[in-house]
Amino acid sequence: MDFSNKQFPLLKNDRLLRAARGQEVDKVPVWVMRQAGRYLPEFQAVRAKHDFFTVCRTPELACEVTLQPLRRFEHLDASIIFSDILVIPQALGMTVEMHPGKGPVFPNPLQDVSEINNLKEEGAVSRLSYVGDAITLTRHKIEGKVPLIGFTGAPFTLMGYMIEGGGSKTMSKTKDWLEKYPKDVHRLLALLTRVIINYLVMQVESGAQLLQVFESSADHLTREQFIEFSTPYLKDIRSGVKNILNEKNIEQVPMTVFAKGGGHSLDIQADLGYETIGLDWTVDPIEARKIVGENITLQGNLDPQDLYKRPDEIKTLTIDMVKKFGKHRYIANLGHGITPQTPIESMTVFTESVHEAV
């Protein structure tokens, strides 16, 4: 395919973009984090033949798995490109492997602050061009059915993986760095921020219509640490993307920040300049709205575990949730990614119930 062809089909369903911009919608838009993933047998079939990161790096495969949930769930109002937040550390020269049952593993994590100097910042975004190609291909194949979301991990979250060598329940090594080497930590976070800004701009140039920044490890930060080690960089990402798109005369796209476990800092997040704030399931929608005000869209926040309940219970919980958030400036979603054993029927009930709950 000619990846330079950006003459995309017209968008038929713009509910997500309208909600993100604070415009009126006929129905509350709904999508689900990790909607292209392990709970779908058709995804498992692709993964049986291909390594996880091979799927990420092969535009045709990434496009195929991005489209899979749209074929199955007619009520979805968005697609999100199939990729992973850890493609950025890979582009910086670190090895990341996906181990079955364990998740991502860095055989050689950062063990000393001097190793920050070994990260290959120059050319990092060009090494991620396969993500842009997957976005362009998907925009054509999706035929304007729904918008396509691009995404990235936030600097603190990425740094945590790079230091811990994978997912961590305690983040003890990272917290040690925050205490002992704050200057070096800020140097690394600034490096990641520069790469992320250019990576997100590349995604927009490739056809992404909304961007989401995942601060998935915010639950490991106190409010004070969030202010020091997350806030400045999230703010820089928002303003950096905006400024470069302006300079390049490219239409702005709405942006979402999702700080899992960051309920302690919603007032701070409201000042970062993002159109949408994602909420995890621990946050009360009514309280969140009071804190962030009327001019920011909220996204979330059903507990992914609720999708293991009976269909009638899922329907009731979903309709109650939508009523709490209200129809204005709201995007329905889960409070984190859908989990691998979720029954497919639950996803159908959830997405249908959101549209019924107007």
BELRAJO-V773074 format. One record per helix or strand of 3 or more residues. SS is the DSSP state (H for helix, E for strand). FROM is the first residue (numbers start at 0). LEN is the number of residues. Records with the same first field share a line. If there is no record, write none. Layout:
SS->FROM-LEN + FROM-LEN
//
This chain:
H->14-7 + 40-9 + 51-6 + 58-14 + 86-5 + 112-6 + 125-16 + 154-10 + 171-9 + 181-25 + 217-3 + 222-25 + 262-7 + 284-8 + 303-5 + 310-15 + 343-13
E->77-3 + 96-3 + 102-3 + 146-7 + 209-6 + 253-6 + 275-3 + 296-6 + 329-5
//
